[in-house]
Amino acid sequence: MRKVKSNKTITIAILPFENLSAGNEMEIFCRSFCIDLITELSYFRQFQILAYQSVMSLDEKPELLSEKLSELNVDYLVQGSFRNHKNQIRINAQLFESKVNRLVWGNRIEGKFSDLINLQERLLKEIVASLQQQLNYDLLNQIKQKKNVTLKAYEYWLYGVDELKKGSVANDSQARAFFEKALALEPQYSLAYSGMSLTYFNEWSCQLWDRWELSQNGASAWAQKAIELDEQNYIAAYILGRVFLYEGAYESAEYYLRKSLTLNSNDPESLIQIASCMTYLGYGIEALQLYEKTLKLNPVNAENYIPIGAFINFELGEYDKAVALAVKTRIRRWVDTDAFYAAIYFHLGDFDQMLNHWSAFISAFNKTINKGNEATTEEAVAWMMNINPYKHETNLLPFWDHITNRKIKGKKGKALPFEYDGNGMNVFEKRSDLWEYCFDGKKGYLAEAKGFHDIYKLIMNPRQPFHCTELMEVAVVEEGTPLIDAEAKRQYQQKIRDIQKDISEAEEYNDYARSAQLHMAYEEVLSHLSKSLGLRGVPREKGNTVEKARSAITWRIRNSISKIEKVNAPLGKHFSNSIKTGTFCAYSPEQDIDWNQ
């Protein structure tokens, strides 16, 4: 087979599988299998997978397929068919090297309809194994295994996802009903929890202002549950990142956004959301790269992404590029989209266009936000300042000065209870019923939280890895016998420390290729160790003590850090950067910190 260089990104298009059954009962499974393949293959950084919308456009005119594949620079094409007859299902699939129209692999898989999920999993593995042979190195040695669920729960999940794509509040409600049915059958179904989260996330993204907090809290709560059940759930990760961003917990937001990118950097819908959030965090160049990658992965949906592209370029100070994008679409992703466009024209000195767009914004603001009442310019600007979660100053400030005819100093944090100047000590410990903190010259108190006890134990033992079950204070034994001896545990802990040090060095020198390899090695060590501590090499299941402890500890530490960040941002940032969570947790600051008690 033809070999390609290891740094070559392979572009793949996956056409919807054809339904050859007599009825329509297989239609949802044919479409979903295409989406499942796109989702699973997008986890692999070496693949660039075209989004579903762009794939559907390829199927509209078969006679132009070769031309479109060439335009999109597609290397491989997957297509096939489903046939269901008397509860027996047959799946045919082929993998083509599209540039030379050569069949690379083909197979037919047969089995019972009730075993459809396992048949799909088998076919997915064969496709990846075939693609793997095209590379000069080991692309991936295992597929991310799906949790075993009943076929009916899976079917409800598929119908829910289908409703989500339609993009209306009514469809979100219908999707929620399907996900609830899936959860009634499978209470530990992580995908169904992330689907529930997306229904609230969509409402929140669409800015249903009369239920803003309900939608935000719903998105957060369901995403939290999804990621507790499956820490590899990248959708739940980016939703939590956005929730933390709007709560002003910037370090926690960045943690979950980057976690989502690490888990899957090829899903266009998550990339465009992360690009928007990264702009608010001040990472404009990185946001622009994510936006451009989104366009490559889903060119058919490009118009929907343009407002975010204009927003990113605006905050980068690229006003000509921002306005060039703005004039390409009439889509408004946010209520204040026209306010941003007005600011772009302000910076370009086109005051007529500035006033036109500001007027359009005020009209939308009065209708959507102000319940039909006329708002003053100052009220509209104040709303913009409060709703947009900037971590740093924004290029909107000069425009706000101009439009209000007064000097805007930007947002200031609210006064925090109990806060006062510290005496230079670094403190984090419990005092009576409150937790006292002192860092960066600011001292104050926080209400009790379980995660504070974990943080305290970690900072009192810097660079010492603690197994998650030690922090949870649960026993990890099987039949009364420890599953790993002290010396082996010590060696693993040293190995973890060494890899963490290498990762820090690689990231410091922007060696992203080495960093990615080290992260993979780190996960392998943790995976191997957690199996030793849990089920002696058997993959972890939902009832496993280690799995539950790991998920619970990770969540409660990160949630506690977000609370700290709200009252003392430098301390929150320090803990976020220095505390590593997972199967093993450790406090590893770049420089030693003296914690006075």
C-alpha positions in Angstrom: 0.0 0.0 0.0 1.0 3.6 -0.6 2.9 5.1 2.4 2.6 8.6 3.6 4.8 10.7 5.9 4.0 10.6 9.5 3.3 14.3 9.7 0.7 14.1 6.9 -2.9 14.7 8.0 -5.3 12.3 6.3 -8.6 13.8 5.2 -11.6 11.4 5.2 -15.2 11.8 4.0 -17.8 9.4 5.3 -21.0 9.2 3.2 -24.3 8.2 4.9 -24.8 4.5 4.5 -27.5 3.5 2.0 -30.7 1.9 3.4 -31.5 -1.2 1.3 -34.2 -2.5 3.7 -37.8 -2.8 2.5 -39.1 -0.4 5.2 -37.8 2.8 6.8 -36.9 1.3 10.2 -33.2 1.3 9.3 -33.1 5.0 8.2 -32.1 6.4 11.5 -29.3 3.8 11.9 -27.9 4.4 8.4 -27.6 8.1 9.1 -26.3 7.6 12.7 -23.6 5.1 11.6 -22.1 7.9 9.4 -22.2 10.3 12.3 -20.8 7.6 14.7 -17.9 7.0 12.3 -17.2 10.7 12.0 -17.3 11.2 15.8 -15.0 8.2 16.6 -12.5 8.9 13.9 -12.3 12.5 14.8 -10.6 11.5 18.1 -7.5 10.7 16.1 -5.3 13.7 15.6 -3.8 12.3 12.4 -7.2 12.3 10.7 -9.2 15.3 9.5 -12.8 14.3 9.2 -15.3 16.3 7.2 -18.3 17.3 9.2 -21.7 15.7 8.6 -23.2 18.7 6.9 -20.4 18.8 4.4 -20.6 15.1 3.8 -24.3 15.4 3.0 -23.5 18.0 0.4 -21.3 15.5 -1.3 -24.2 13.1 -1.6 -26.6 15.6 -3.2 -25.1 15.3 -6.8 -23.3 11.9 -7.2 -22.1 12.9 -10.7 -20.0 15.7 -9.2 -18.6 13.6 -6.3 -15.1 13.2 -7.7 -14.9 17.0 -8.4 -16.1 17.9 -4.9 -13.7 15.4 -3.3 -10.8 17.0 -5.2 -11.9 20.5 -4.1 -11.9 19.4 -0.5 -8.6 17.6 -0.8 -10.1 14.3 0.4 -7.7 11.4 0.7 -10.2 8.6 1.6 -13.9 8.0 1.2 -16.0 5.6 3.2 -19.4 4.4 1.9 -21.6 1.4 2.3 -25.1 0.1 2.9 -27.4 -1.5 5.5 -30.0 -4.2 4.9 -32.3 -5.7 7.5 -34.4 -8.8 6.7 -36.2 -10.9 9.3 -34.1 -9.5 12.1 -30.9 -10.4 10.2 -28.7 -7.4 9.3 -26.1 -7.1 6.7 -23.6 -4.2 6.5 -21.5 -3.6 3.5 -18.7 -1.1 3.6 -15.9 0.1 1.4 -12.8 2.3 1.8 -11.6 4.1 -1.3 -8.4 6.1 -1.9 -10.3 8.9 -3.6 -7.5 10.7 -5.5 -6.9 7.5 -7.6 -10.4 6.0 -7.2 -8.9 2.7 -5.8 -10.6 0.3 -3.5 -8.4 -0.1 -0.4 -10.6 -2.3 1.7 -14.1 -3.8 1.7 -16.0 -6.1 3.9 -19.5 -7.5 4.6 -20.6 -8.0 8.2 -23.7 -10.0 9.2 -25.5 -10.6 12.4 -28.7 -10.2 14.4 -30.3 -6.7 14.4 -30.3 -6.8 18.2 -26.5 -7.0 18.1 -26.3 -3.9 15.9 -24.1 -1.8 18.3 -21.4 -4.6 18.4 -21.5 -5.0 14.6 -20.9 -1.3 14.2 -18.0 -1.4 16.6 -16.4 -4.3 14.7 -16.8 -2.4 11.4 -15.3 0.7 12.9 -12.2 -1.2 14.1 -11.7 -2.8 10.7 -11.8 0.6 8.9 -9.3 2.1 11.3 -7.1 -0.9 11.1 -7.0 -0.5 7.3 -6.3 3.2 7.5 -3.6 2.5 10.1 -1.6 0.6 7.4 -1.3 3.7 5.4 0.9 5.3 8.0 4.6 4.8 8.8 3.9 4.6 12.6 1.4 3.1 14.9 -1.6 5.4 14.6 -3.7 3.9 17.4 -3.7 0.5 19.0 -7.3 0.5 20.2 -10.6 2.1 19.6 -12.4 4.0 22.4 -14.9 1.4 23.5 -18.5 2.4 23.8 -20.4 1.5 27.0 -22.6 -1.5 26.5 -26.2 -0.3 26.3 -29.5 -1.8 25.1 -30.4 -1.2 21.5 -33.6 0.6 22.5 -31.6 3.1 24.7 -29.2 3.6 21.8 -32.1 4.2 19.4 -33.6 6.9 21.7 -30.1 8.5 21.8 -30.1 8.6 18.0 -33.6 10.2 17.8 -32.6 12.7 20.4 -29.4 13.7 18.4 -31.5 14.0 15.3 -33.9 16.5 17.0 -30.9 18.5 18.3 -29.7 19.1 14.8 -32.9 20.9 13.9 -32.0 23.8 16.1 -35.2 25.1 17.6 -36.4 25.3 21.2 -39.3 22.9 20.4 -36.8 20.4 18.9 -34.6 20.7 22.0 -37.6 19.8 24.1 -38.4 16.8 22.0 -34.7 15.7 22.1 -34.8 16.0 25.9 -37.8 13.6 26.0 -35.8 11.0 23.9 -32.7 11.3 26.2 -34.9 10.9 29.3 -36.3 7.6 27.8 -32.7 6.4 27.1 -31.7 7.2 30.7 -34.8 5.4 32.1 -33.4 2.3 30.4 -29.7 3.0 31.0 -29.2 5.3 34.1 -25.4 5.2 33.6 -25.5 6.2 29.8 -22.9 9.1 29.6 -23.9 10.1 26.0 -27.5 10.5 27.1 -26.4 12.8 29.9 -24.3 14.9 27.5 -27.4 15.0 25.2 -29.5 16.4 28.0 -26.8 18.9 28.7 -26.8 20.0 25.0 -30.5 20.6 25.1 -30.0 23.2 27.8 -26.8 24.4 26.3 -28.6 25.1 23.0 -31.2 27.2 24.8 -28.5 29.0 26.7 -26.5 29.6 23.5 -29.6 31.0 21.8 -29.9 33.3 24.8 -33.4 32.6 26.1 -33.1 35.4 28.5 -36.2 34.7 30.5 -34.6 31.4 31.6 -30.9 32.2 31.3 -29.9 30.8 34.7 -32.1 27.7 34.4 -30.5 26.8 31.0 -27.0 27.5 32.3 -27.5 25.4 35.4 -29.1 22.6 33.4 -26.2 22.6 31.0 -23.7 22.5 33.8 -25.5 19.8 36.0 -26.0 17.3 33.1 -22.5 17.9 31.7 -21.0 17.3 35.2 -22.9 13.9 35.4 -21.8 13.0 31.9 -18.1 13.6 32.6 -18.3 11.8 36.0 -19.5 8.7 34.1 -17.0 9.1 31.2 -14.0 11.4 31.7 -13.3 11.2 27.9 -16.6 13.0 27.1 -15.2 16.0 25.2 -18.7 17.5 24.7 -19.3 17.6 28.4 -15.8 19.1 28.9 -16.4 22.1 26.5 -19.8 22.8 28.0 -18.3 22.9 31.5 -15.6 25.2 30.2 -18.2 27.6 28.8 -20.2 27.5 32.0 -17.1 28.3 34.1 -16.2 31.1 31.7 -19.5 32.9 32.2 -19.2 32.4 35.9 -15.9 34.3 35.8 -13.9 31.2 36.9 -11.4 31.6 34.1 -8.7 29.1 35.1 -11.3 26.3 35.5 -12.8 27.4 32.2 -9.5 27.1 30.4 -8.8 23.7 32.1 -12.0 22.2 30.7 -11.8 23.8 27.3 -8.2 22.5 26.8 -9.3 19.1 28.1 -12.0 19.0 25.4 -9.4 19.9 22.8 -7.1 17.2 24.0 -9.8 14.6 23.9 -11.0 15.6 20.4 -9.5 18.3 18.3 -11.5 17.5 15.1 -15.1 18.1 16.0 -16.2 21.4 14.3 -19.1 22.1 16.5 -17.0 21.9 19.7 -14.1 23.8 18.0 -16.2 26.8 17.1 -17.5 27.0 20.7 -14.0 26.7 22.1 -12.7 29.3 19.6 -15.3 31.8 20.9 -14.4 31.1 24.6 -10.7 31.3 23.9 -11.2 34.8 22.5 -12.8 35.9 25.8 -9.9 34.4 27.6 -7.4 36.5 25.6 -6.0 33.7 23.3 -6.9 35.4 20.0 -4.3 33.7 17.8 -5.2 30.3 19.0 -8.9 31.1 18.6 -8.3 32.1 15.0 -6.5 28.8 14.3 -9.5 26.9 15.7 -11.9 29.0 13.6 -9.9 28.3 10.4 -9.7 24.6 11.2 -13.5 24.6 11.7 -14.0 26.0 8.2 -11.9 23.2 6.7 -13.7 20.5 8.6 -17.2 21.8 7.8 -17.0 24.2 4.8 -20.8 23.8 4.0 -21.7 25.4 7.4 -19.2 28.2 7.0 -21.8 31.0 7.0 -22.9 30.1 10.5 -19.4 30.4 11.8 -18.6 33.8 10.2 -19.9 36.0 13.1 -17.4 34.2 15.4 -14.6 34.7 12.8 -15.5 38.5 12.8 -15.5 38.6 16.6 -12.1 36.9 16.8 -10.5 39.3 14.2 -12.1 42.3 16.0 -10.4 41.4 19.3 -7.1 40.8 17.4 -7.4 44.4 16.1 -7.8 43.1 12.5 -10.7 45.4 11.7 -10.5 45.1 7.9 -10.6 41.4 8.1 -13.4 41.5 10.6 -15.6 43.7 8.4 -14.9 41.6 5.3 -16.4 38.7 7.2 -19.3 40.6 8.6 -20.6 41.7 5.2 -20.8 38.1 4.1 -23.7 37.0 6.2 -26.9 38.2 7.8 -26.8 35.5 10.5 -26.7 36.9 14.0 -25.4 34.3 16.5 -25.9 36.7 19.5 -28.2 39.5 20.4 -25.2 41.9 20.4 -23.7 40.8 17.1 -24.6 44.1 15.5 -23.1 45.9 18.5 -19.8 44.2 17.7 -20.2 45.2 14.0 -20.9 48.8 15.0 -17.6 48.7 17.0 -15.7 47.4 14.0 -16.9 50.3 11.9 -16.1 52.7 14.7 -12.5 51.6 14.6 -12.5 51.9 10.8 -13.9 55.5 11.0 -17.1 54.7 9.1 -19.6 56.3 11.5 -22.6 56.0 9.3 -22.3 52.2 9.2 -21.5 52.3 13.0 -24.8 54.0 13.7 -26.8 51.7 11.4 -25.5 48.6 13.2 -25.9 50.2 16.6 -29.5 51.0 15.8 -30.1 47.4 14.7 -28.6 46.2 18.0 -30.8 48.5 20.1 -33.9 47.3 18.2 -32.9 43.6 19.0 -32.0 44.5 22.6 -35.4 46.2 23.2 -37.3 43.2 21.8 -35.3 40.3 23.2 -33.8 41.6 26.4 -35.8 44.7 27.5 -39.2 43.1 27.1 -40.3 45.7 24.4 -39.3 48.7 26.4 -37.0 51.4 25.0 -33.5 51.2 26.5 -31.0 54.0 26.8 -27.6 53.7 25.3 -26.0 53.5 28.7 -28.3 50.6 29.7 -27.5 48.7 26.5 -23.7 49.2 27.1 -24.0 48.2 30.7 -25.7 45.0 29.6 -23.0 44.2 27.1 -20.3 44.8 29.8 -22.0 42.4 32.2 -22.9 39.6 29.8 -19.6 39.3 27.8 -17.2 37.3 30.0 -13.9 39.0 29.1 -10.9 38.1 31.2 -8.9 41.1 29.9 -9.7 44.4 28.4 -11.6 44.4 25.2 -11.4 46.4 22.0 -15.0 47.4 22.7 -13.9 49.9 25.3 -13.0 52.9 22.9 -16.3 52.3 21.1 -18.2 52.3 24.4 -16.5 55.5 25.3 -17.6 57.1 22.1 -21.2 55.8 22.0 -21.9 56.8 25.6 -19.9 60.0 25.3 -18.1 59.3 28.6 -15.1 57.4 29.8 -15.7 53.7 30.4 -13.2 52.1 32.7 -14.4 48.5 32.0 -15.8 46.0 34.4 -14.6 45.8 38.0 -15.0 42.8 40.2 -17.7 43.0 42.9 -16.6 43.6 46.5 -16.1 40.2 48.2 -17.2 39.5 51.8 -14.6 39.1 54.5 -11.7 40.1 52.1 -8.9 42.3 53.5 -5.2 42.9 52.9 -3.0 40.0 54.0 0.4 40.3 55.7 2.5 38.6 53.1 1.9 35.0 54.3 0.5 32.2 52.1 -2.3 30.5 54.0 -5.0 27.9 53.1 -6.5 26.1 56.1 -9.7 25.7 58.0 -10.5 28.1 60.9 -13.6 27.0 62.8 -16.4 26.7 60.2 -14.7 28.7 57.5 -11.6 28.2 55.3 -9.0 31.0 55.6 -6.9 31.9 52.5 -4.1 34.4 52.0 -2.3 34.8 48.7 -0.9 37.6 46.6 -1.6 40.1 49.5 -5.3 39.3 49.8 -6.8 37.5 52.7 -10.4 36.2 53.2 -12.7 33.4 54.1 -14.7 30.7 52.2 -17.6 28.5 53.3 -16.9 24.8 53.8 -16.4 22.6 50.7 -15.2 19.0 50.5 -12.7 19.8 47.8 -10.9 22.2 50.2 -9.9 19.2 52.4 -8.3 17.5 49.3 -6.5 20.7 48.3 -5.2 21.1 51.9 -3.8 17.6 52.0 -2.1 18.0 48.6 -0.4 21.4 49.4 0.8 20.0 52.7 2.6 17.2 50.8 4.0 18.9 47.6 4.8 16.7 44.7 3.6 13.6 46.5 1.1 11.7 44.3 -2.1 10.6 46.2 -4.2 7.9 44.7 -7.8 9.1 44.3 -9.1 6.5 46.7 -6.8 7.8 49.4 -8.4 11.2 49.1 -11.8 9.6 49.1 -10.8 7.4 52.0 -12.1 4.2 50.4 -10.3 0.9 50.4 -9.0 -0.5 47.2 -8.7 -4.2 48.0 -10.0 -7.4 46.4 -10.8 -10.4 48.5 -9.0 -8.8 51.5 -5.6 -8.5 49.6 -3.9 -5.3 48.5 -3.8 -5.2 44.7 -0.4 -3.5 44.5 2.6 -3.6 46.9 4.2 -0.5 48.3 7.4 -0.8 46.3 5.5 -1.1 43.0 3.4 1.8 43.9 6.4 3.9 44.7 8.0 3.1 41.3 4.8 4.1 39.5 4.6 7.3 41.5 8.2 8.2 40.5 7.4 7.4 36.9 4.4 9.7 37.0 6.6 12.5 38.5 9.2 12.1 35.8 6.7 12.2 32.9 5.0 15.3 34.5 8.4 17.0 34.6 9.1 16.1 30.9 5.6 17.4 29.9 6.3 20.7 31.6 9.6 21.1 29.8 8.1 20.2 26.4 5.2 22.8 26.9 7.7 25.4 28.1 9.6 25.1 24.8 6.4 24.8 22.7 7.4 21.3 21.6 3.8 20.2 21.0 4.6 17.0 19.2 6.7 15.7 22.2 4.1 17.0 24.6 1.4 15.0 22.8 3.6 11.8 23.0 4.3 12.4 26.7 0.6 12.9 27.4 -0.1 9.5 25.8 2.6 7.9 27.8 1.2 9.5 31.0 -2.3 8.2 30.3 -0.9 4.7 29.6 0.9 4.6 32.9 -2.2 5.8 34.8 -4.4 3.3 32.9 -2.1 0.4 33.7 -1.9 1.4 37.3 -5.6 2.0 37.8 -6.3 -1.4 36.3 -3.8 -2.9 38.8 -5.5 -1.1 41.6 -9.0 -1.9 40.4 -9.8 -5.0 38.5 -6.4 -6.6 37.7 -6.2 -5.8 34.0 -9.9 -6.0 33.3 -11.3 -2.7 31.7 -13.0 -0.6 34.4 -16.7 -0.7 34.6 -19.3 1.8 35.9 -19.5 0.1 39.3 -15.7 0.1 40.0 -14.5 1.8 43.2 -11.5 3.4 41.5 -13.5 4.8 38.6 -16.0 6.4 41.0 -13.4 7.9 43.2 -11.4 9.3 40.3 -14.4 11.0 38.8 -15.6 12.4 42.1 -12.3 13.7 43.3 -11.5 15.3 40.0 -14.8 17.1 40.0 -14.8 18.3 43.6 -11.2 19.6 43.4 -11.9 21.5 40.2 -15.2 22.8 41.5 -13.5 24.0 44.7 -10.7 25.7 42.7 -13.4 27.6 40.7 -14.8 28.9 44.0 -11.4 30.0 45.2 -10.8 31.7 41.8 -13.9 33.9 42.2 -12.6 35.4 45.4 -8.8 35.3 44.8 -7.9 34.9 41.1 -4.2 34.5 41.6 -4.7 31.7 44.1 -7.2 30.0 41.9 -4.8 30.2 39.0 -2.0 28.8 41.1 -4.0 25.8 42.2 -5.4 25.2 38.7 -1.9 25.1 37.2 -0.2 23.2 40.1 -2.8 20.6 41.1 -3.0 17.6 38.8 -6.1 15.4 39.1 -7.0 12.0 37.9 -6.3 8.5 39.1 -3.3 10.1 41.0 -3.5 13.7 42.3 -0.6 15.9 43.2 0.3 19.4 44.0 3.4 20.3 41.9 4.1 24.0 41.8 6.7 25.4 39.4 8.4 27.1 42.4 8.2 26.0 46.0 5.5 27.9 48.0 5.8 28.3 51.8 2.4 27.6 53.3 2.3 29.0 56.8 0.0 27.4 59.3 
